[in-house]
Amino acid sequence: MNKNRIRVVVTGMGAVTPLGTSVELFWEGLKAGRSGIGPITLCDSSPFPCQIAGEIPDFDPARYINPREARRMARFSQVSIAAASMAVEDSGLDMDREDMERVGVLLGNGAGGLPTTQDAVDDMTEKGGMKINPFFIPMMLPNMAAANVARVFGAKGYNSTVVTACAASNQAIGEAAEAIRRGAVDIVLTGGSEASISPIGLAGFCILKALSTHNEEPTKASRPFDSQRDGFVPAEGAGILILENMNHAMNRGAPILAELVGYGASSDAFHLVQPEETGEGAARAMRWALADAGIDPENVDYINAHGTSTPLNDAMETKAIKRVFGDIAYKVPISSTKSMTGHALGGAGALEAVACIKTIQDHIIHPTINQEHADPSCDLDYVPNVARRQNVDIVLSNSFGFGGQNTCIVLRRFME
């Protein structure tokens, strides 16, 4: 790590999740080992093998957005603005005092407005092409969450969207830190969202046999690293972090929650949807993130796993961790947030970043729930079923996406 480079800190967080619509509710649910997974209500799931999801409970966009404006936004944009509102308030940012050309937005997303696309196709089929929502295009495009957040908050600086499937929001956070380090901006609203629960989304993942079919016990369906895992549970949500140049944050007296010290991204260059089974691609991202941070594996206190609850991914991630950590792998606590939230795809990494920062703040590692049946291919310490109190200063967080997209960030307790 270049000790002279700009340091990047986290000064605010917001979260809209299946466990509740605030960072506090999200974290309390994780510590308690509470599942946010239940029967799907956002669409008719009866034709599909998977009929469960991690849906956001009682989300009302009118709490955060003018109702007329909200009707012109897809749900993934709405939840992004809600989480961004929380993060800005948490950080104490006063946009009237900022140079808005030095404030950027960089979000991750996987599928954009998939339910909006479903509605448009249904309307076109039933009524004709000129009867679809006139805002269809600006609602469904994946970049519109970042565009809408920038518009709502007046952020005129660097703006982009990362669309790397399930790695998207973790990669967005890493790239946002890079934008600050190269001097393009002082502040970035970053993270990501997903709100794609829809018939076409369910159909696509079900035909790949990627989703769990444990419909009879929704809260037990997501079981990362357990031998009876049978697929991931789809979910929705948004997580937003305020990243800042450390000097800028200190000059305005901002609360500093953690420091982002490392970032790595790699490709498996292997398969459309399957991870490279040896874990070497994922291991590269972890090694590069640790090297970027200047941190040795033995100094990592906790790993937030990608941990999707799919047979291939969980076994691959276990191998990847062993590649990077060697014998130390058996001593590092690991847990999967997705065991309780389900898999929020492009928004998952951002939610997990929020969980990582709360872990550092509270010295509590949330559990991997539904750890009931040992799997010889997954033999590390996944903090089964019950939260653990332990000193945590340095955290590594993994996200891996379809297409072999691997990302990793390293967060640490802030020290001047």
N, C-alpha and C positions, 0 to 999 in steps of 0.2 A: 504494500500500500504506500502510495505517495503521501508522506506526512504533511506536505505543503498544499495538498489539494483542498478545495472547499469542502467543509463538513456539512452534511445534510441531516437535519433533525425533523422529527415528527412533532407537530405542535397542536394537532387536533384530530379527532376521529368522529365518524358517524357510521351508523349501521342500521340497515333495514333487513331483517332476517326472519326465518321461520320460527325463531325463538322469541321474537319481539322486535318492536320498532325503536330500539335505542341500544346504544352500546351497553348500558347497564343491564337491560333485560337479556340481551344476548349473552353477556358474560355470566350472569347469575344462572342462566339455563345451562351453560356449558359446565360450570363448576358443579352443578347439581346432577349432571349426567342425564339431563332431560332431553328427550327426543322431540323434535318439532315436526315429525313426519306423520301424515294422516291421509285419509282418502282424498282424492283429487276432487275439487269443487270448481275449478276455473274452466273446465270443459268437460264434455262427456267422454269419459275414459273407458266406458263399458266394452267397446270393441277390441280393447288391447290387453295383452297379458299383464302389463303393469298398470295398476289403478291407484297408485299412491305417490305422494310427492311431499316435499318440504315447501309448503305455501306460506306466504307472509300473512299472518293473522291480522284482520281488521285494518288493512292499509287504506287510508283515506287521503288521496293526493291533494284534496282541498285544504288540508292542514298546512301545506307547504307551497302550493301553486294556485294562482288564480284559476277558478274552475273552467273558465273559457279557454285559457291557455292549456290547462291539463287535458282537455278534450282533443287538442291538436298534438298530443304527445303519446307515443306508445308507453306501455307500462315500464319498460326498462329505462326510459328517460325519466319518468315520474319518480321511480325509486332512487335513481341517481341524484336527482335534485333534492329529494328528502334527506338522503344521507349526507349530501354536501352541505345542506343547511345546518345540520347538526354539527358537522365538522368545523364549519366556519365559526359557529357560536362557541364551540368547545375551545377553539384556538384564540378567541378574543380578537379576531381580525376585524378591523374597521376599514372596509374597502374605501371609504371616503378619504382615508389618510394614505392610501397606497398609490404608487405609480402603477396603474392598471396595465401598462405595457410590459411590466415586469412580473405580472401574475399570469400563470399558464394553467391549462387543463390537459391532462393526459389520462385517458380512461381505457380500460379493457372491456371487451365484450365478445361474445361468441356468435350469436345468431341474430342480433338486432331485434326488430319487431316481428318475430315469427307469428305470434297470434294476430297481429295486424295484417300480415300477409294472408293468413288463413281467412280472416274476415273478408278481405278484398276478393280473394278467389271465390268464396261462397257467394258474395254479392254479384260478382261478374257472371257466375254460373246461373244464378237465379233471376237476375234482373237485367243483365247486359253490362258491357264494359264501361259505359258512361255513367253508371250508377254507383261506382265505388267511391269511397271516401276521397274527397279532393285533396286531403292531406296525406294520402297513403304513402307517397314516396318520401316526404320529409319526416314521416313517422317511423318508417321501418328501417331506414338506413342505419347500419351499426354505428356510424360516426355521430349520430344525432344526440346521443346522451352527452358527449363532450361538447357538442355545439350548443345544446340547450343549457348546460351548466355554465358555460362561458357567457351566454347571453343573459341568463338570470343574474349572475354575479358581476357582469361587466368585465370579465377577464379577457384582456386584449392581447396577451402575450402568446407564447408558443402553445399550439393546440394540436393534439393528435389523438388517434384511436389505435389501439393494438388489437388485432383480431387473430389471435393464435389459439383459438379453441379454449380448452380448459386452463391453459397457461396464461391467458390474456391479462388478467388484472395483476397477477404477480409480476409479469413482464412490464406492464405499464408503470408499476411502482419503481422498478429498477431503472427504466428509461427516464422517468421523471427525475430521479436522483441525478442521472447523467446530464439532463438538461440544466439542472442547477449547477452542477460541477463545471460545466463548460461555459457558464456565465450567461446563458440565454435568458434566465429568469431568476427571481429571488424566491418566489412562492409557486408551488404547483398543487392544484387540487387533483388528486390522483387516486387510483383504485379501479373500481369497475362494477359492473352489474350484469344481471341476466334476469329476464322474465319471459321465458319462451315456452311455458307449459301450454300446450295446444295439441289438437289431434295430429297435425302433421309432424310436430316434434316427437310425440309419443310413437307415432307410426315409424318414423325414421330410426329411432333408437331401438325400438322393439324388434324391427326386422333385422337389426344387427345382433340381436340377443344380448344387448348391453345392459338392460335394466333388470332389477330385481322383480321377482314375481311373488314375493312373500306378502300378498295383499291382506291375508287374514290377520297378520300381526304387524301393522305398519311400523310401530316403534322399534321392532326388532329386525326390520328388513335391512337396514344399513349396518353391516357388520364387518368393517375392515379388518383384515388379517385373521379373521376367523375361518376355520376350515369349511364352514357351511355358507360362506358368502356366495351369492349367485348373480351379482350385478349391482350397479349403482342405483340410487334412488334420485330421480330428478328433483331439482329444487330451484328456487328463485331467491334473489336478494341483491343487496348493494352494500359495498363498503367503500368509504372515502377517507383518505388521509390528507392532512395538510402537511406537505413537505416544505421545508424552508432552508435557505442558506442559514447556517448557524449564527453568523454575525448579525444578519437581519433579524432573526428571531430574538436574540439577546438584546439588541438595541431597542426593540419595541416591548421588551419585558414579557415575552410570550412564555406560556407554560411549555416546557420541553419534556415530552413523554418518553422519547427514546431516540436513538440515533440509527440511521440506516447506513451501514458501513460496507456492505458487500453485495454484489449482484453478478450473476452468471447466467448465460443463456446458451443452449446448444441444440443440435439436431441429431436425432437418431439416424436420419437418412436411411430409413429401413422400410416402413410400411405405412399404408394409409391410416389404419386405426390401431394396430397392435403395437405395444411397446417392444423395443428390442430386448429380448428376454434376458440377456446377461446383465442389463442395467448400466452398461458402459456409457450410453448417451446421457442418462440422468446423472451418473457419477461425474461426468465432465462438468455439467452445470454446477454441481455442488463444489467440486474442487476449485473451479474458477471463481465462484462467489467467495469461498474462504480465502483464496489467494488475493482477491480484490480487497477483502477486509483486513488482510494481514493477520489472520487468525488460524492457529493450528487446530486440527480436529479435536484434540484432547481438551481444548478450552470451550467447546460447545456444551452448553448446559441442557439443551432441549432441542428436539427436532419436531416441527409441525409437519406431519407427513401429508403427501397428496392423498394417500389412503382412501381410494374410491370405493372399496368393497367389491371390486371385480377380481376374478381369479388371477388373471394375468398381471394386472397392474400392481397388486399388493405384493406378489412374489417378486416381481422385477424391482420394486422400490426397496424391498428388503435386501436384495443382492447389491443394489447400487449403494446403499448405506454401508454395507460391509466392505465394498470396494474402497470407499473413501475413508472409513474409520477403522478398518481392520478389527483387531480384538476389542478396541474401545467401543465398537458398535453395540456390544452386549451391555455396556454400562450407561449408555445415553438414553434417557427416557424419551419416548416417541409417542405421539398421540395423533388421532385423526378427528378433526372438527366435523368432518362429513358423517361420522357415525351418528351425530345428533341433528345436523342440518340437512342431510342429503347433499347432493352435488350441484352447486349453483353454477357449474360450468365456467363461463368467462368471468363471473363475479366471485368465484370460490376463493381465489388467492387473496383478494382484498379482505374478505371476511376473516380469513385465517391470519392475515397480517394484524388485524384488530385484536384477534385472540392472542397472538404472540406478544403484542405490546402489553395487554392486560396481564399476561403471564409474568412478564418482567416486572411490572408494577406491583403485583400482589404476591409474587413468589408462590403461585399456585399453578400446577399443571393440570389442565382438564383431562378427563379420562377418554379412552376409546371405549365406548359402551358396546354391549353385545359381544364382548369377548368371552365366549363360553366353551369353544371347542378348539383345542390346540391344532395348529397346522405346522408340520415339520418344516415347510418351506418359509414360514413366517415365525421365527423363533427369537425375536428381539423383545425388548421391554416396551410394550405398547400402552403402559399405564392402564391396565384393564379395569374398567367399570367404576372405579372410584377415584376422585381427584386426589392429587398428592401435593402436600406442601413441601417445597424444596427451593433452595436458593437458586435463582435463575438470573444471570446477567447477559448471556449471549444465546441467541436463538437463531436457528436455521429453518427456513420455511420453503418447502418444495411445491411446485406445480408443474404438471406434465399434461400436454394436450395431444389430441389426435394429430396425425402427421409427424409425430416424433418431436414435438416442440417441448423443450425442457427449460424450465427457469427455476432459479433459486435466489432468495435474498437472505441477507444476514442482518439482524437487528441486535443492538446491544443497549444496555443501560447507559444513559448519558452521563459522561464525566467531562468536566471542563478541562 
